[in-house]
Amino acid sequence: MARIDFQNYSEPTVNGAAFVDADILLDLGMRAASGRDGAVNFIAAHMYFNLADRKGAEDAAFHRQDIAGQMSKSEIAAALRAAREWLTVH
């Protein structure tokens, strides 16, 4: 799987974030929610689904709501902070 390095590049045009569309974000959310690439990470999944929904992915809101039912309030807050941070950087 291709990875975008969000840590080392501050410009979205350099790190590729400007080209991340809703389908990619939805796929990243599915991978995080299912543990396909390692351990299940609901915080990352919620963040990616939130970003995908913002970019217009039809199923993203459903998946975000589904996993939110399995998360604590503090985990949801962490996911929302991560999504805001991603938007600030990109």
N, CA, C and O atoms as a GROMACS GRO file, in nm:
protein
  360
    1MET      N    1   0.084  -0.117   0.000
    1MET     CA    2   0.000   0.000   0.000
    1MET      C    3   0.088   0.124   0.000
    1MET      O    4   0.187   0.129   0.073
    2ALA      N    5   0.055   0.220  -0.079
    2ALA     CA    6   0.127   0.346  -0.081
    2ALA      C    7   0.097   0.423   0.045
    2ALA      O    8  -0.014   0.418   0.097
    3ARG      N    9   0.196   0.493   0.094
    3ARG     CA   10   0.179   0.574   0.214
    3ARG      C   11   0.213   0.718   0.183
    3ARG      O   12   0.303   0.747   0.103
    4ILE      N   13   0.141   0.808   0.247
    4ILE     CA   14   0.169   0.951   0.235
    4ILE      C   15   0.234   0.993   0.365
    4ILE      O   16   0.178   0.971   0.472
    5ASP      N   17   0.350   1.054   0.357
    5ASP     CA   18   0.423   1.096   0.475
    5ASP      C   19   0.374   1.232   0.519
    5ASP      O   20   0.412   1.335   0.463
    6PHE      N   21   0.287   1.233   0.621
    6PHE     CA   22   0.230   1.358   0.670
    6PHE      C   23   0.322   1.427   0.770
    6PHE      O   24   0.302   1.544   0.802
    7GLN      N   25   0.422   1.358   0.818
    7GLN     CA   26   0.509   1.413   0.921
    7GLN      C   27   0.624   1.498   0.865
    7GLN      O   28   0.662   1.598   0.926
    8ASN      N   29   0.678   1.459   0.752
    8ASN     CA   30   0.800   1.522   0.705
    8ASN      C   31   0.781   1.635   0.607
    8ASN      O   32   0.876   1.707   0.576
    9TYR      N   33   0.663   1.653   0.557
    9TYR     CA   34   0.640   1.757   0.459
    9TYR      C   35   0.525   1.845   0.503
    9TYR      O   36   0.418   1.794   0.538
   10SER      N   37   0.545   1.972   0.504
   10SER     CA   38   0.440   2.061   0.550
   10SER      C   39   0.350   2.109   0.438
   10SER      O   40   0.240   2.158   0.464
   11GLU      N   41   0.391   2.097   0.316
   11GLU     CA   42   0.313   2.145   0.203
   11GLU      C   43   0.236   2.030   0.139
   11GLU      O   44   0.297   1.930   0.100
   12PRO      N   45   0.104   2.042   0.127
   12PRO     CA   46   0.025   1.934   0.067
   12PRO      C   47   0.067   1.901  -0.076
   12PRO      O   48   0.054   1.786  -0.118
   13THR      N   49   0.116   1.998  -0.150
   13THR     CA   50   0.157   1.969  -0.287
   13THR      C   51   0.285   1.886  -0.290
   13THR      O   52   0.312   1.818  -0.388
   14VAL      N   53   0.363   1.892  -0.182
   14VAL     CA   54   0.486   1.814  -0.175
   14VAL      C   55   0.457   1.673  -0.126
   14VAL      O   56   0.514   1.576  -0.178
   15ASN      N   57   0.369   1.659  -0.026
   15ASN     CA   58   0.347   1.527   0.033
   15ASN      C   59   0.233   1.449  -0.032
   15ASN      O   60   0.209   1.334   0.004
   16GLY      N   61   0.164   1.509  -0.127
   16GLY     CA   62   0.059   1.439  -0.199
   16GLY      C   63  -0.079   1.452  -0.138
   16GLY      O   64  -0.175   1.402  -0.195
   17ALA      N   65  -0.092   1.518  -0.023
   17ALA     CA   66  -0.221   1.527   0.045
   17ALA      C   67  -0.325   1.602  -0.037
   17ALA      O   68  -0.444   1.577  -0.023
   18ALA      N   69  -0.281   1.693  -0.121
   18ALA     CA   70  -0.376   1.769  -0.203
   18ALA      C   71  -0.449   1.677  -0.301
   18ALA      O   72  -0.556   1.713  -0.351
   19PHE      N   73  -0.393   1.561  -0.328
   19PHE     CA   74  -0.451   1.470  -0.425
   19PHE      C   75  -0.526   1.354  -0.360
   19PHE      O   76  -0.571   1.263  -0.429
   20VAL      N   77  -0.540   1.358  -0.229
   20VAL     CA   78  -0.611   1.253  -0.157
   20VAL      C   79  -0.760   1.278  -0.173
   20VAL      O   80  -0.813   1.379  -0.126
   21ASP      N   81  -0.827   1.186  -0.241
   21ASP     CA   82  -0.970   1.205  -0.263
   21ASP      C   83  -1.052   1.122  -0.164
   21ASP      O   84  -0.996   1.049  -0.082
   22ALA      N   85  -1.182   1.135  -0.172
   22ALA     CA   86  -1.272   1.070  -0.078
   22ALA      C   87  -1.256   0.918  -0.080
   22ALA      O   88  -1.263   0.855   0.026
   23ASP      N   89  -1.236   0.859  -0.196
   23ASP     CA   90  -1.222   0.713  -0.205
   23ASP      C   91  -1.099   0.662  -0.132
   23ASP      O   92  -1.103   0.558  -0.067
   24ILE      N   93  -0.990   0.735  -0.143
   24ILE     CA   94  -0.866   0.696  -0.073
   24ILE      C   95  -0.888   0.705   0.077
   24ILE      O   96  -0.850   0.615   0.151
   25LEU      N   97  -0.948   0.815   0.123
   25LEU     CA   98  -0.974   0.831   0.266
   25LEU      C   99  -1.069   0.724   0.317
   25LEU      O  100  -1.050   0.672   0.427
   26LEU      N  101  -1.171   0.691   0.240
   26LEU     CA  102  -1.264   0.585   0.278
   26LEU      C  103  -1.191   0.451   0.289
   26LEU      O  104  -1.215   0.375   0.383
   27ASP      N  105  -1.104   0.422   0.194
   27ASP     CA  106  -1.026   0.298   0.197
   27ASP      C  107  -0.935   0.294   0.319
   27ASP      O  108  -0.922   0.190   0.384
   28LEU      N  109  -0.871   0.406   0.351
   28LEU     CA  110  -0.785   0.411   0.470
   28LEU      C  111  -0.867   0.387   0.596
   28LEU      O  112  -0.820   0.320   0.689
   29GLY      N  113  -0.988   0.441   0.601
   29GLY     CA  114  -1.075   0.417   0.715
   29GLY      C  115  -1.113   0.270   0.727
   29GLY      O  116  -1.113   0.215   0.837
   30MET      N  117  -1.145   0.208   0.615
   30MET     CA  118  -1.181   0.066   0.616
   30MET      C  119  -1.063  -0.020   0.662
   30MET      O  120  -1.080  -0.115   0.738
   31ARG      N  121  -0.944   0.015   0.616
   31ARG     CA  122  -0.824  -0.059   0.657
   31ARG      C  123  -0.801  -0.046   0.807
   31ARG      O  124  -0.771  -0.145   0.874
   32ALA      N  125  -0.815   0.076   0.859
   32ALA     CA  126  -0.793   0.097   1.002
   32ALA      C  127  -0.900   0.027   1.086
   32ALA      O  128  -0.870  -0.030   1.190
   33ALA      N  129  -1.026   0.032   1.040
   33ALA     CA  130  -1.136  -0.029   1.114
   33ALA      C  131  -1.129  -0.182   1.114
   33ALA      O  132  -1.171  -0.246   1.211
   34SER      N  133  -1.077  -0.238   1.008
   34SER     CA  134  -1.072  -0.384   0.997
   34SER      C  135  -0.941  -0.443   1.047
   34SER      O  136  -0.931  -0.564   1.067
   35GLY      N  137  -0.841  -0.359   1.069
   35GLY     CA  138  -0.710  -0.410   1.110
   35GLY      C  139  -0.637  -0.479   0.996
   35GLY      O  140  -0.549  -0.561   1.020
   36ARG      N  141  -0.672  -0.445   0.874
   36ARG     CA  142  -0.614  -0.508   0.756
   36ARG      C  143  -0.461  -0.491   0.750
   36ARG      O  144  -0.390  -0.578   0.700
   37ASP      N  145  -0.412  -0.378   0.801
   37ASP     CA  146  -0.268  -0.350   0.795
   37ASP      C  147  -0.201  -0.364   0.931
   37ASP      O  148  -0.089  -0.315   0.949
   38GLY      N  149  -0.265  -0.428   1.025
   38GLY     CA  150  -0.211  -0.441   1.160
   38GLY      C  151  -0.326  -0.444   1.259
   38GLY      O  152  -0.430  -0.503   1.234
   39ALA      N  153  -0.305  -0.380   1.372
   39ALA     CA  154  -0.409  -0.375   1.474
   39ALA      C  155  -0.524  -0.284   1.433
   39ALA      O  156  -0.504  -0.187   1.360
   40VAL      N  157  -0.643  -0.316   1.479
   40VAL     CA  158  -0.759  -0.231   1.456
   40VAL      C  159  -0.735  -0.098   1.526
   40VAL      O  160  -0.691  -0.094   1.641
   41ASN      N  161  -0.765   0.012   1.455
   41ASN     CA  162  -0.746   0.145   1.511
   41ASN      C  163  -0.872   0.227   1.482
   41ASN      O  164  -0.884   0.289   1.376
   42PHE      N  165  -0.965   0.227   1.577
   42PHE     CA  166  -1.091   0.297   1.558
   42PHE      C  167  -1.073   0.449   1.552
   42PHE      O  168  -1.148   0.517   1.483
   43ILE      N  169  -0.975   0.501   1.624
   43ILE     CA  170  -0.951   0.646   1.620
   43ILE      C  171  -0.911   0.688   1.480
   43ILE      O  172  -0.964   0.785   1.426
   44ALA      N  173  -0.817   0.617   1.420
   44ALA     CA  174  -0.774   0.649   1.283
   44ALA      C  175  -0.889   0.626   1.185
   44ALA      O  176  -0.910   0.705   1.094
   45ALA      N  177  -0.964   0.518   1.205
   45ALA     CA  178  -1.076   0.489   1.116
   45ALA      C  179  -1.179   0.601   1.121
   45ALA      O  180  -1.226   0.647   1.017
   46HIS      N  181  -1.214   0.643   1.240
   46HIS     CA  182  -1.312   0.752   1.256
   46HIS      C  183  -1.261   0.878   1.188
   46HIS      O  184  -1.336   0.947   1.119
   47MET      N  185  -1.133   0.909   1.208
   47MET     CA  186  -1.074   1.028   1.145
   47MET      C  187  -1.084   1.019   0.993
   47MET      O  188  -1.128   1.114   0.928
   48TYR      N  189  -1.044   0.906   0.936
   48TYR     CA  190  -1.048   0.892   0.790
   48TYR      C  191  -1.191   0.896   0.737
   48TYR      O  192  -1.217   0.956   0.633
   49PHE      N  193  -1.285   0.831   0.808
   49PHE     CA  194  -1.424   0.836   0.764
   49PHE      C  195  -1.478   0.979   0.770
   49PHE      O  196  -1.553   1.022   0.683
   50ASN      N  197  -1.440   1.052   0.873
   50ASN     CA  198  -1.482   1.191   0.887
   50ASN      C  199  -1.429   1.274   0.770
   50ASN      O  200  -1.503   1.354   0.711
   51LEU      N  201  -1.302   1.256   0.736
   51LEU     CA  202  -1.243   1.329   0.624
   51LEU      C  203  -1.304   1.288   0.491
   51LEU      O  204  -1.328   1.371   0.404
   52ALA      N  205  -1.331   1.159   0.476
   52ALA     CA  206  -1.392   1.110   0.353
   52ALA      C  207  -1.534   1.166   0.337
   52ALA      O  208  -1.575   1.202   0.227
   53ASP      N  209  -1.607   1.172   0.447
   53ASP     CA  210  -1.741   1.229   0.443
   53ASP      C  211  -1.736   1.376   0.402
   53ASP      O  212  -1.818   1.423   0.324
   54ARG      N  213  -1.639   1.446   0.454
   54ARG     CA  214  -1.621   1.588   0.420
   54ARG      C  215  -1.594   1.607   0.271
   54ARG      O  216  -1.633   1.707   0.211
   55LYS      N  217  -1.525   1.508   0.212
   55LYS     CA  218  -1.494   1.516   0.069
   55LYS      C  219  -1.602   1.454  -0.019
   55LYS      O  220  -1.587   1.449  -0.141
   56GLY      N  221  -1.711   1.405   0.042
   56GLY     CA  222  -1.824   1.359  -0.036
   56GLY      C  223  -1.843   1.210  -0.053
   56GLY      O  224  -1.926   1.169  -0.134
   57ALA      N  225  -1.771   1.127   0.020
   57ALA     CA  226  -1.790   0.982   0.010
   57ALA      C  227  -1.926   0.944   0.070
   57ALA      O  228  -1.954   0.978   0.185
   58GLU      N  229  -2.007   0.876  -0.008
   58GLU     CA  230  -2.144   0.846   0.033
   58GLU      C  231  -2.154   0.759   0.158
   58GLU      O  232  -2.236   0.786   0.245
   59ASP      N  233  -2.073   0.656   0.168
   59ASP     CA  234  -2.082   0.561   0.279
   59ASP      C  235  -2.002   0.601   0.402
   59ASP      O  236  -2.011   0.535   0.505
   60ALA      N  237  -1.924   0.706   0.394
   60ALA     CA  238  -1.834   0.742   0.503
   60ALA      C  239  -1.908   0.774   0.632
   60ALA      O  240  -1.867   0.730   0.739
   61ALA      N  241  -2.015   0.849   0.624
   61ALA     CA  242  -2.090   0.887   0.745
   61ALA      C  243  -2.147   0.763   0.813
   61ALA      O  244  -2.145   0.753   0.936
   62PHE      N  245  -2.197   0.668   0.736
   62PHE     CA  246  -2.250   0.544   0.792
   62PHE      C  247  -2.141   0.469   0.868
   62PHE      O  248  -2.162   0.427   0.982
   63HIS      N  249  -2.024   0.452   0.805
   63HIS     CA  250  -1.915   0.378   0.868
   63HIS      C  251  -1.863   0.451   0.992
   63HIS      O  252  -1.831   0.388   1.093
   64ARG      N  253  -1.855   0.584   0.986
   64ARG     CA  254  -1.811   0.662   1.102
   64ARG      C  255  -1.907   0.641   1.217
   64ARG      O  256  -1.863   0.620   1.330
   65GLN      N  257  -2.036   0.647   1.191
   65GLN     CA  258  -2.136   0.629   1.296
   65GLN      C  259  -2.130   0.487   1.352
   65GLN      O  260  -2.146   0.466   1.472
   66ASP      N  261  -2.107   0.390   1.265
   66ASP     CA  262  -2.100   0.251   1.307
   66ASP      C  263  -1.986   0.228   1.405
   66ASP      O  264  -2.006   0.166   1.510
   67ILE      N  265  -1.868   0.277   1.373
   67ILE     CA  266  -1.757   0.253   1.465
   67ILE      C  267  -1.763   0.343   1.587
   67ILE      O  268  -1.710   0.308   1.692
   68ALA      N  269  -1.828   0.458   1.576
   68ALA     CA  270  -1.842   0.547   1.692
   68ALA      C  271  -1.918   0.477   1.804
   68ALA      O  272  -1.896   0.505   1.922
   69GLY      N  273  -2.008   0.385   1.766
   69GLY     CA  274  -2.081   0.308   1.866
   69GLY      C  275  -1.993   0.215   1.946
   69GLY      O  276  -2.034   0.166   2.052
   70GLN      N  277  -1.873   0.190   1.899
   70GLN     CA  278  -1.779   0.101   1.967
   70GLN      C  279  -1.666   0.177   2.036
   70GLN      O  280  -1.574   0.117   2.090
   71MET      N  281  -1.675   0.310   2.032
   71MET     CA  282  -1.568   0.395   2.086
   71MET      C  283  -1.615   0.469   2.210
   71MET      O  284  -1.735   0.494   2.228
   72SER      N  285  -1.520   0.503   2.298
   72SER     CA  286  -1.552   0.587   2.413
   72SER      C  287  -1.557   0.733   2.369
   72SER      O  288  -1.514   0.768   2.259
   73LYS      N  289  -1.611   0.817   2.454
   73LYS     CA  290  -1.618   0.960   2.423
   73LYS      C  291  -1.479   1.020   2.404
   73LYS      O  292  -1.459   1.106   2.319
   74SER      N  293  -1.384   0.975   2.484
   74SER     CA  294  -1.248   1.028   2.472
   74SER      C  295  -1.181   0.983   2.342
   74SER      O  296  -1.102   1.057   2.284
   75GLU      N  297  -1.213   0.862   2.297
   75GLU     CA  298  -1.159   0.816   2.169
   75GLU      C  299  -1.219   0.895   2.053
   75GLU      O  300  -1.148   0.930   1.959
   76ILE      N  301  -1.348   0.923   2.060
   76ILE     CA  302  -1.412   1.004   1.955
   76ILE      C  303  -1.353   1.144   1.954
   76ILE      O  304  -1.326   1.200   1.848
   77ALA      N  305  -1.332   1.200   2.072
   77ALA     CA  306  -1.270   1.333   2.080
   77ALA      C  307  -1.130   1.332   2.019
   77ALA      O  308  -1.092   1.426   1.949
   78ALA      N  309  -1.054   1.227   2.044
   78ALA     CA  310  -0.919   1.215   1.987
   78ALA      C  311  -0.926   1.206   1.835
   78ALA      O  312  -0.844   1.265   1.765
   79ALA      N  313  -1.024   1.132   1.784
   79ALA     CA  314  -1.041   1.119   1.638
   79ALA      C  315  -1.078   1.253   1.576
   79ALA      O  316  -1.028   1.288   1.469
   80LEU      N  317  -1.165   1.327   1.641
   80LEU     CA  318  -1.205   1.458   1.589
   80LEU      C  319  -1.088   1.556   1.591
   80LEU      O  320  -1.070   1.635   1.498
   81ARG      N  321  -1.007   1.551   1.698
   81ARG     CA  322  -0.886   1.636   1.703
   81ARG      C  323  -0.790   1.599   1.591
   81ARG      O  324  -0.731   1.687   1.527
   82ALA      N  325  -0.773   1.470   1.567
   82ALA     CA  326  -0.682   1.425   1.461
   82ALA      C  327  -0.732   1.472   1.324
   82ALA      O  328  -0.652   1.512   1.240
   83ALA      N  329  -0.862   1.466   1.302
   83ALA     CA  330  -0.918   1.513   1.174
   83ALA      C  331  -0.897   1.663   1.158
   83ALA      O  332  -0.861   1.709   1.050
   84ARG      N  333  -0.920   1.739   1.265
   84ARG     CA  334  -0.896   1.884   1.258
   84ARG      C  335  -0.749   1.915   1.230
   84ARG      O  336  -0.717   2.005   1.153
   85GLU      N  337  -0.661   1.840   1.295
   85GLU     CA  338  -0.518   1.860   1.272
   85GLU      C  339  -0.482   1.830   1.127
   85GLU      O  340  -0.404   1.903   1.065
   86TRP      N  341  -0.537   1.722   1.073
   86TRP     CA  342  -0.511   1.685   0.934
   86TRP      C  343  -0.555   1.798   0.842
   86TRP      O  344  -0.484   1.834   0.748
   87LEU      N  345  -0.674   1.853   0.868
   87LEU     CA  346  -0.725   1.962   0.786
   87LEU      C  347  -0.640   2.088   0.799
   87LEU      O  348  -0.623   2.161   0.701
   88THR      N  349  -0.588   2.112   0.917
   88THR     CA  350  -0.502   2.229   0.939
   88THR      C  351  -0.373   2.216   0.860
   88THR      O  352  -0.327   2.313   0.799
   89VAL      N  353  -0.316   2.098   0.860
   89VAL     CA  354  -0.189   2.075   0.789
   89VAL      C  355  -0.211   2.070   0.638
   89VAL      O  356  -0.124   2.110   0.561
   90HIS      N  357  -0.328   2.021   0.597
   90HIS     CA  358  -0.352   2.001   0.455
   90HIS      C  359  -0.461   2.092   0.408
   90HIS      O  360  -0.496   2.090   0.290
   0.00000   0.00000   0.00000
